Amino acid sequence: MAEMGYFAKTVGAAIAAGLIVAGLGLSGAGVAQDRSGVRTLRGDLGMQENNPPPAILKQETPADGFGRAYRQQPPLIPHKIDAYQITKDYNQCMSCHDWPANIKAGALKVSETHYNDREGNRLDKISGTRFFCTQCHVPQADAKPLVTNTFQNATEVK
């Protein structure tokens, strides 16, 4: 067997590389590591302590609310909703905006129109047709336009 086959060479090289890596890994196991300059994302809190929850950031809202671009435009949402859950069984918006929770939360109450079904019958809970808030309502952000826009709402055109 003067000449090794390709497979034998490859396997031999892999075993040799594994032994070298294993030897390097074992040589550093007994050395203490200096962690004095390491800062964690938790700051000075220990592992068993809990961070306080972040404050809910509310966007500054004009006293008269955000302007609407057209008649019957749904009101804009003046806060972030990135982590809000709205599923067929649960709507996190209602934990603050449904009566009587809105009083404690200091939030606007859902419009009375949202408690009527398609036939106009009054319901004790939000109508299924109005349950998914983000179908109509969107968060407002004070951001620069991505593209130039010359849109004027109906009251500005007059």
Beta strands, then each sheet from edge to edge (+ up, - down):
end
